[in-house]
Structure formats: structure tokens, C-alpha cells
Amino acid sequence: MVPDKVHLVGSIALDSVEEVFRTVGGVLGRRLRRVPDGEPGGRRLWISWQYPFLRAQAFLRPDFSQPNPRGLPPLMLAEGTDPSEIRFGELGYAREARISYQDFAAARGRGELPADARFQVSLPTPLAVINPFCVMRDAPAVEGPYESAMLREVDAICRAIPHRDLCIQWDICIEMLLWDGRWEGLRNPFGSDLQNEILHRIKRLGEAVPADVELGFHLCYGDYDAKHFVEPLDAGRLVEVANRFTVTVGRPLG
């Protein structure tokens, strides 16, 4: 059976945004309801482009005493840092989205994309950035300000792009792996309250997206060397998380 609708979750292995729109429009055409920009350049490896951004903050420094098999030592609060004064500036997601939307509108105007397609902005959750990159004892102090900055990015995106043209998708990878609980490479910072902590965060992220902007969640088991971090046993956990998110967010999901 030929699919009537196709969803692209974000990253596409092409070299430019224009090439992404031209290629997926030509191949998938009317089946596209939403189109991401393919996350080229520095965004190709998902959250990795945020590590140098975090490393540049004066209130964070690398902890070389911790193992760093990928060459990225975890970050810790610099000595003398007052957690109440931590604040992030722009993260770069809104800037990238504004630029790519111009390419999207141009491609749609040329007929390379369906006239009713929306521009999809895929964003990592704050936990997904801070949990892998910061030492566990300092992560809570960093995650809150980073979440505030990410929600400002969402607001900036929604002010810059017409809502009728926009879809925002939150990428749920770290949370999905934590919920599954089988990957030994991921620490659980929440103990027995894990599910509630995740749901509280999802509620805040969902509420940050205006009602007339399409909202989606990409449930993911990761992608490293073309493999999941841990293979799902079946779709049971995915269905459980999807059902809980739907109730928690309390609004239609795309």
C-alpha cells in the first residue's frame, strides 16, 4: 500500500535546506503535511551543537575527572557560581528557524512543496541537552535556566512565523530511554518519581506552544552509528508514553 501521509522527524542527510525542500517535495509531494529543514550543518548531530554553546558559558567548566569516551568532558558549575544568577541568552534554534522558514516559503511559492504544507521546527527538550552534558549534581541548577531560554526560543519562533504555517515538534529521546529504563548508559536523576518528573516537563513544553500552532512529540530510542541506543522490545512503552503525554498535554497533537 502506498502511504497517503509521510512524516519526517527532523534530520535529513542532505547538504542544504534548499536541497531538502526540493528533494522531499519532489519525492513525496502531496503526502507531506509538515516539512523540517533537515537540520544541516552544525545541527546535523542533534544536540551536539549545544555543547560548545554550553562550554562557552562563564558559569560552566569541564570536569576532567569524569570519563568522557566521546571527547566531551561533562560540564560542572564554575567555582563561586550563584545558581540563582544563571541565565542563558539565545540558543540559536529560533535564528535557524527564521532563516529556514524563508527557504520554505520560497520553495512552496515555486511549487516544490504542497501549498498546504507546514514548516516543522524540531526541538530537543531541555532535559535532553542538560542531562548528557552536565554532571548530575549540577544539572538541576542548569536545566531550569536552560528551559527558560528554550521557551523564549519557542516564543520567538511563534512570533516570527505565521501560525498557520508552523508546526513545533519536541524530540523525546532521553525521556523515552529513561522511561524504558533498560539502557545502562543513561543515568536516572529522578529515582522513583521519574515518570512524574518527565510528565511535569512535558506539560510545560506543551503549554508553551500556542493552540493554533500544530504540536507533536517524536518518541525516539536514539540514533548512534545508525543504531538505537537500546532496541525497544516492542511498541508497548511507546504506546504508554504516547497515551500519558496526550492526557498530560490536554490538547490535540499533530
Secondary structure, DSSP 8 states (H G I E B T S, - for coil): ---S-B---SB-S-S-HHHHHHHHHHHHGGGBSEE--B--GGGTTGGGGHHHHHHTSTTEEE-TTS--TTS---EEE-TT--GGG------SHHHHHHHHHHHHHHHHHTTSS-TT-EEEEEEE-HHHHHHHHB-TTTHHHHHHHHHHHHHHHHHHHHHHS-GGGEEEEEEESHHHHHHH---TTS--SSGGGHHHHHHHHHHHHHHTS-TTSEEEEEE----BTTB-SS--SSSHHHHHHHHHHHHHH-S---
